[in-house]
Amino acid sequence: MPNSPNKKNYNANYAKTNLKRIPLDVQKEKYDQIKAAASPFSILTSVRMRIIYTQKAIDIRIKKAYNT
């Protein structure tokens, strides 16, 4: 079922006010390393899931940096 025009506007406004995009360009070799690290987890087959995996890794790193 397609979104109504109101829902599309709501989503666009929400993204503008609450989300910040972070471009993540990596060299092909680094991407292959990320893909290899994520591949043992069967749910990480899509690009979106690999991005989530990377975000979780960043969250863990930040938490370690500020909790020590």
N, C-alpha and C positions, 0 to 999 in steps of 0.2 A: 504494500500500500504506500503510495508516494506521500511525502510530507506536504501539508498545506502551505500556502504562501506565508501564513502567520508563523508557522513552526520554523520555516526556513529563516525568516527574519529574526525570530527569537534566538535560534542557534547562532546566527551570524553576530548578533549583538552580544550574546553571551561570550562568544569566542573573543570578540574585540575587547571586552571589559575584564574578563577573568583569565584568559590564557595568554601565554607568551611563548612563541615558537623559538626553538633553539635549533638552528641548522647544525647538522652533524655530518660534515664531510670527512671521510676517512680514506686513506689509501686502500687500494684493493687488497693488499696483503693484510692490513689491519682488519678489514671487513671479514676476510677469510678466517682470521683468528677468532673474531667475535662469533662468527657462524659456527666454528668448530667447538668453541666453548659452550655454546648454547645447544648444540645438536644432541647431546645425551638426554636432554629433556624433550620427550616426544611431542609435547605441546608447542614447542618453539619451532614450528615448521614455517610459519609465515613471517614476512618482513616485519609486520606489526608486533608479533610476539618477540622478535629479536630486539626491537626497539624497547619494549617493556623490560626485557632481560637487561639491556644496557642501562636503563633508568634505575632499575633495582640495584645494579652494581654501583652506580654513582651514589645512590642514597646510602648504601652501606659504607662507602668511602667517606662521605660527608659525616655520617654519624660517628665513625671511628675518629675522624679528625677533631670533632668538637667534644667528644666525650672522654678524651684522654687528657 
